[in-house]
Structures are given as C-alpha cells and as structure tokens.
Amino acid sequence: MDVAADPFPLSRRRAWLLVFLVLLYACLLQGVRPLYSPDEGRYTNVALGMIDSGDWLRPHLHPEVRHWSKPPLTYWAIGASIVTFGRHEMAARLPSALAFGCTILLLYRLGRRLVPVQPWLPALIYASFAFPSLASNLVTTDTLLALWEALQVVAFVELWHAATPRAARHARLLLGLAMGLAFLTKGPPGLLAFAACLLFAFWSAGWSGLRRVFGWDALLVFLVVGGTWYAVVAWQEPGVLRYFLVEEVVNRVASDKMHRNAEWYGAFKVYLPTLLLGTLPWLPVLLAGAWRHRRGMVARLRADDDLKLLACWLLLPLAVFMLARSRLPLYVLPLFAPLAVLAARQLAPLRLRPPWRAAAVGLWCVALVLARALPARFGMEGDDRRLADGITSQLSPWPDEIAFVETAPRFGLRFYLGSRIERLELSDEASMTQSQNLASELAEREGCRLFMVEESRRAELEGALVAQGIGWKRLRDANGYALLGEISDDCAWTADAAHAPGTSPSSPEPDRP
C-alpha cells in the first residue's frame, strides 16, 4: 500500500470543480419521481413527525405510535433537508444523493492509496455502477450507511500508513467518528467495515496490528457520537434497549420473523442478482479478473496487502449477510465500494481511447441519471403522489388524519397531504405494535378523519362504524381503496364527493348523522 506520486495532481480549483461535478451528477433529477410506499413513505413520515412535533429524539409513525426500528440519523437528515429546502421530493432524497456523491469522492481518495496509477478510476467505476446510482434515488438508510462504511476504510488506510503520531491520531479520530455515524444510522451493521479492517490488521500483523488501530480517544468519539442517543432513549424508555437487541438484532439474524427471504436459498436469490446486475457495466471486468487469478489466489493474498484488505472488506460483511435470515438487496450496497476498487485494479491503467470508449461510459452515466425519472412516467404500485391526487381531487378540506383499516398504511400521504397516518384494526386488540383498534381510535377526537380500506372489507368497516354510532359519507374510490369520510363537527365533506349513500351493509338508509 505504498503511496506513489499522484500522476494526476489536482489544483485547488480543479478539485472544487470535481466536487461540484460529482455532486451535480448525484443530484440530477432526484426530485422527479414521486415517493413510493412502504419505505420512502415511512422514512419521510417519521421525519415530518419530528418537524411537526419538535421531538427530534423519539421517532414516531403517528403521535401515538413510536417507531424504534432504526436509529434517528437518517430521519434527522431528511427532516433538516425538508426544513431547509421545503417539502418536495428533491429535499426528501437529497441526503441519499449527497451520500452517493460523497462516497464517490471518498473512493477517489482511496484510489490514491490503492490504485495510484489512476486514482480516479475507483470513483468512476463506483459512479457508473448501476446499483449504487439507482439506490441514490431512494429515501433509505443504506446510502448513508455506505458512505460511513467507506469513510471507515479510508480512515483505517490513512491510520495504517500514518507517517507521524499526529497523522495517526487524526486518522484514528476520523475512524471513531465514522463508526459513530454508522452506528447512529443503522446500529451494529454499520460496524461491519470496521470489523473487516480489524480482521485485516490481525491477519497482517497479529495482535500488534490490532494495537495500532485501538485508541481511547477514538473509542470516546465513537461512544459520544454513536452511543449518546441510545443511552438517552434507553434511560427514558426502558423497553427500547431490549427491542433493539431482540427485535432488530437477534430476530433479524437468527429468525424468519421479518419475513425477508429467510429460506436457505434466500441469500442466493437476493444477493446474487443484486451483485451481478448491480455491477454493470463493469461486471465482465470483475468476472475476467476472478477467472484470470483463480489459481494462486492464496499466494497473491499473502503477498499483496491491498488485495488482502479488499478481500476482508468484501467477504466478511457478505458472509454475515448470507448467514443472517433477514435479506434485502440494499443490505449489500456498502459492498459495491470494494468491488469498485477491485475492478479498478483490474483495469488500471484504463485507456479511454479510442474516443468511443469514453463516450460509452458517458452515455451509460446519462442513462443512469435518466433512469431516476423513468418511473414517474408510469403508474407504478405504491405511488403515493398518485394516491394523494386521487384523494385531493374530491375532498375539501383535506383530512387531518387518514386511518388505514386492516391494510398496510401509505405513510407517504403525509408528505403530500400533511395528514397524520395510522393503521387501525377491527379486532378488539391490535395484533401489531404499530396499530390501534378501531373502537379505541373512535373514542379520540382526531379532527377531520378519513378511513381507507380495501374494497373487500368495506362492508365490514361500515358495520363497525354503525356499531360505534359513527356517521360517514361514502366517497369515490381512489387507487383501489374504498374511502369513508367521518361525519363530525370537525369537517364537512363536499356534496359532490359523494359516490354512493353511506349505508351499512344491512340498511338502505342514506348518510348517517
């Protein structure tokens, strides 16, 4: 890992131009596509709840429903972006876009150490990988996590090669900061890159290698940045710590409770196509390199520290993801950074002549940018903007609260309508921790309330409302949902919104007062 002289030194002006162009590429067309449920709607809903309530410490799906499935850093980033730039899709996706752009820049920094002949090549490859670029168009925790894990490796490499104690201390503090931010983004999975670095240190230098990495100052930074929020909420909410350990760690790793591809073949079904298709257009380079060096790999690992580090960075987290029984494509997003460096090492020095080669890479990147806007041209399932339009076209005023009865809530409606969103169940006791039963909800004064239910259960809901003495108005269906507006002093649905008399399944009477 010796550093060679950079054959492509950047002046200060060119460096800032590079930063601008990378961030522009990362942010282009991010606001065109609507938000999709469930994930994008849920993340933005929690962030908007923090903005509206002023409670930035405890995430909520609804004022009465806490949401502890993720630490708050992603919600904070989304909320800060919306407060700064306004409530539109670009603001909601800006944290993911900036994380993608910053990861590209970090790979340029890493390339100076690991691919000194062409340090820009890992950044170019990562920027043009299909999966990271498309993932940047999602409101998710994983783009931020990929950034912090890449920063951990950059800090570790700087620490491992520090020429002075001062440089080593700065790198160690940066490593502690990156670990803390990762832990505040997604908890223990955020430390997988650091675990890979520890494995490399022990592999390369035994216990002395581990001592080079450890420092009380870095540990303190990690605990303050990554642990303060956990300590505060655990003090205020004693059951939260158990929830994190049992539900978010043990159950995800060792059980199929999350119903996320827990079958024995689930890892191959999810991760194999993600890694193969996601590395396009550079997949042939990676496959050719693996085939070329299929023999003598152990000897190469012993002789090549760079390759040893990349192997640990890629294979240790992948092994954990394969063994864990909760599996989704975005979980392996941080692994595309070491894949980009591996591809760059195979290609360097890359010659972009004749000109058609550079043009092909450029056109591919343009296609990736345009792909961010493509879903907006189609009415895809989960489109919260389209559902909101179907509601606002017939309602005046907009509801203060939208209750989804016996069906998954579309939390993205809060982004477009400003309405609180919750899930209700018709049974006496809610079967989910994130829902309430209808009877208890109707006892509360929630302002102007709209019920949304699948058509197959509309009659059942109407019967339950009759039993509770609640009047309603039947509205036009929207995107497959039956809409019932509660009649109360808080709202008066417009007359032209009526689609059919709001009657119970057994009564022909009109809208009930």
Buried (B, 14 or more C-beta within 10 A) or exposed (E): EEEEEEEEEBEEEEEEEBBEEBBEBBBBBBBBBBBBBBBBBBBBBBBBBBBBEEEBEBBBBBBEBBBBBBBBBBBBBBBBBBEEEEBEBBBBBBBBBBBBBBBBBBBBBBBBBBBBBBBBBBBBBBBBBBBBBBBBBBBBBBBBBBBBBBBBBBBBBBBBBBEEEEEBBBBBBBBBBBBBBBBBBBBBBBBBBBBBBBBBBBBBBEEEBEEBBEBEEBEEBBBEBBBEBBEEBBEEBEEBBEBBEEBBBEBBBEEBBBEBBBEEEBBEEBBEEBBEEBBEBBBEBBEEBEEEEEEEEEEEBEEBBBBBBBBBBBBBBBEBBBEBBBBBBBBBBBBBBBBBBBBBBBBBEBEEEEEEEEEEBEEBBEBBBEBBBEBBEEEEEBBBBBBBBBBEEBBEEBBBBBBBBBBEBBBBBBBBBEBBBBBBBBEEEBEEEBBBBBBEBBEEEBBBBBBBBBEEBBBBBBBBBBEEEBBBBBBBBBBEBBBBBBBBEBBEBEEEBBBEEBBBEEEEEEBBE
